[in-house]
Amino acid sequence: MQTINSRITDIESHLDKTPDTSHDIWYVQQKMTDIEDRSRRNNLKIIGHLEQIEKDDMLGFVTNLIPTLINITVTVPLEFQRAHCISSRTSDRSTNPRHTLACCLRHQQARQIITVARKHGPYAYDKEKKQVIITADFSAPTNLKKKQFLHLRSRLKKRDIKYGLLEPPTVIVTFQGKTKENFDLHNLESFLNDLDNKDSEMEQKSSSPPRIKEPSTSTTPDDADQEE
């Protein structure tokens, strides 16, 4: 029994000396996400076109579709390495067609297409005016961060604060003439919460009634003489 207790004590002391690796795990996760996003940086995600419209030649369809929709100036021909559909969770592909991924041969052309498509918005490409969206392709953690930013964006607009979303997802904010960079979503939410708390404190101070100074009840020696 004494041997068991000593071994348990040794194990507990060893666990106490084990360093905290949470930051290292977080750092490795961030690096893995960054590597995955970099591997996707030449990709274009095409959303909204009809199923089977490519007629067994997805690469040819994309090669013809992109120049037709987007008017960009290129010094070399626009080329794609590969193109394929992404598997969908829904079985009804008539109403929910699959997305298409197309990999550009040149990164500069991919960025140029994404920049023009972001400013333009959805494109109408057929007789039925089917809406097609062309956007960048990101990893799942990055897409999650972008979705989390949406509810913070409305709060920034409400306060008329200029902002920008960089890649990888970090926020740049201009407030009171000063630009702050490298905001992650947690720090940005804390920043907005601090502003809300300051506003609520100011509202409480302005709404509270002013204090009325009560007259003094103490009597002076002269008043006492007059009463006598």
Salt bridges, closest charged atoms under 4 A:
ASP34 OD2 - ARG38 NE 2.90
GLU36 OE2 - ARG40 NH2 3.01
GLU51 OE2 - ARG98 NE 3.12
GLU79 OE2 - ARG106 NH2 2.97
ASP137 OD1 - ARG40 NH1 3.03
GLU167 OE1 - ARG111 NH2 3.51
GLU167 OE2 - ARG118 NH2 3.86
ASP196 OD2 - ARG155 NH2 2.59
ASP196 OD1 - ARG159 NH2 2.69
ASP199 OD2 - ARG159 NH2 2.52
